[in-house]
Amino acid sequence: MKTLVSFTLAAGLAASGPAMAQDDPLRIGFVSHQHDITDLFGQLEIGFRDRLDEEGLEYEMFQANPTASGRHDEMLNILENMANLNLDYMVFGPSSLSQNSSGLVSVADAGTKLLMVDYEPGEGEEFAFDDAVLNWSVYNHGQMGEATGEWIAEHFKSQDEENADIIMIWGPVASEISQARGNGVLRGMEETDGFTANIIYEGYGDFQRELAYAEVERAMIAYPQVDAIVAMNSVMAMGTMSALEAHGSIDDVVVTGMGGQPDELEMVARGKIGVAVFRDPRNMGANSAEALIMDLNGNTEDIPKVSYTALRTLDSVDSIRQYVPKEMLDIDAKMAE
């Protein structure tokens, strides 16, 4: 079985002058626990490439992801392969840093500089590969969860309901991201006065649409009177929505997602998903590219350790229009390029 999955090679060239003279194209790895043009990392890569192209840099990109977010064994093999590719830089979106750490050490030991995304290091948190990290381009997963939990509580209170039966669909068991988001949801609901959440079922969808669909399908058999289902990422929100449609309950259950991928936002606009807390992945990619450019120009000491992307609670067409870049919603146009 191939362990370096979804491996592609592409070159980006632009007409404007480069940040510095280049003898050879940069060699850049792009590794994440999942990757599609409609998801966080696909959109983040677009933002990353756009900023490099704007600067006029020449580069080759090597992209890879495991077959599933929870396949930490595949991720380790991918990282070991990346360590042998003589990379200058690597963008990395972890599934679990505790599970991915040894592979990242191999990449760092090979002399590759790391641009970390989608994981906010805790205060004082240290990693064995720290010296290779130029920047963390992130948002706060706990705050994303809290905003979701607060929205749920206020939504039901606006309907004069002081409590609600909630199903939680978590990501991979070992995922710090899933835990931060889910615990934030619980905290947001608990801290809203006048509302009580009853957690009646918890399942694990591994950040995958199909697994979330299966979990919700099982849950609806046992708990058909659920009020809301919380999915810890965008693709699981889509799987949850599809399962409810198949069950005939889409109009009776509030679905909440996190991330704000284009297809998820379309379902928010259509009223099939109640809310999605949005972080702009193209902005995250641009922040990573900016750190790379600063390093090339000899300004490494000025690179911020952490670059934050704002969070927006989107629950209507108007809020989507206000906060989401138009080009991010036009996926068909991008794929036709």
Stockholm file with secondary structure:
# STOCKHOLM 1.0

chainA/1-337         MKTLVSFTLAAGLAASGPAMAQDDPLRIGFVSHQHDITDLFGQLEIGFRDRLDEEGLEYEMFQANPTASGRHDEMLNILENMANLNLDYMVFGPSSLSQNSSGLVSVADAGTKLLMVDYEPGEGEEFAFDDAVLNWSVYNHGQMGEATGEWIAEHFKSQDEENADIIMIWGPVASEISQARGNGVLRGMEETDGFTANIIYEGYGDFQRELAYAEVERAMIAYPQVDAIVAMNSVMAMGTMSALEAHGSIDDVVVTGMGGQPDELEMVARGKIGVAVFRDPRNMGANSAEALIMDLNGNTEDIPKVSYTALRTLDSVDSIRQYVPKEMLDIDAKMAE
#=GR chainA/1-337 SS CCSSTTCEEEEECCSSCCSSCCSSCEEEEEEESCCCTTSHHHHHHHHHHHHHHHHTCCEEEEEECCSSTTCHHHHHHHHHHHTTSCCSEEEEECSCHHHHHHHHHHHHHTTCEEEEESCCCCTTCCCTTGGGEEEEEECCHHHHHHHHHHHHHHHHHHTTCSEEEEEEEECCTTCHHHHHHHHHHHHHHHTSTTCEEEEEEEEECTTCHHHHHHHHHHHHHHCTTCCEEEESSHHHHHHHHHHHHHHTCTTTSEEEEEECCHHHHHHHHTTSSCEEEEECHHHHHHHHHHHHHHHHTTCGGGSCSEEECCEEEECSHHHHHHHSCHHHHCHHHHHTC
#=GC SS_cons         CCSSTTCEEEEECCSSCCSSCCSSCEEEEEEESCCCTTSHHHHHHHHHHHHHHHHTCCEEEEEECCSSTTCHHHHHHHHHHHTTSCCSEEEEECSCHHHHHHHHHHHHHTTCEEEEESCCCCTTCCCTTGGGEEEEEECCHHHHHHHHHHHHHHHHHHTTCSEEEEEEEECCTTCHHHHHHHHHHHHHHHTSTTCEEEEEEEEECTTCHHHHHHHHHHHHHHCTTCCEEEESSHHHHHHHHHHHHHHTCTTTSEEEEEECCHHHHHHHHTTSSCEEEEECHHHHHHHHHHHHHHHHTTCGGGSCSEEECCEEEECSHHHHHHHSCHHHHCHHHHHTC
//
